[in-house]
Amino acid sequence: MNRLFGSSSSKPKPSLADAIASTDLRIDSIEVKVRKLDAELTKYRDQMRKMRDGPGKNAVQQRALRVLKQKKLYESQIAQLQQQSFNMEQTTMTTENLRSTMATVDAMRIANKEMKKQYGKIDIDKIEAMHDDMADLMEAANEVQESMSRAYGVPDELDEADLEAVTLHVA
């Protein structure tokens, strides 16, 4: 039966992080190949410096050109893979930012409900009545303080000139 319809894959699909890691491994393996080709090109360059013009030098030059073409091909593959990896990393960051945003929105929604509940328990009229009571109590306290700080035996019509005259006679 499986031959006709195939079998379903039991392997889970790779995550974005797995795809990034795989791409980075591919980049690393291609970079190793590029370094080998660089070493080979250096060897050919050194050989060509020591050789005279002729068919031998041309053959080495042809091999060096072939290696250089391979190197350019690998370098273009590296650039493409690096761009793919960058795009996947950017997608990962965007996804994480969206998750953070959703968590923030959910927290704000819960806080909003909680604030509405708490404000529902507050009666503005009671608060204003309490403020009025506090003002009345403060006024009564000030009246008590004024009556306690009244001076006895000092005439009300005393001014500064009279006070100076009294202090001069005493001295």
Buried (B, 14 or more C-beta within 10 A) or exposed (E): EEEEEEEEEEEEEEEEEEBBBBBBEBBEEBEEBBEBBEEBBEBBEEBBEEBEEEEEBEEBBEBBEEBBEBBEEBBEBBEEBEEBBEEBBEEBEEEEEEEEEEEEEEEEEEEEEEEEEEEEEEEEEEEEEEEEEEEEEEEEEEEEEEEEEEEEEEEEEEEEEEEEEEEEEEE
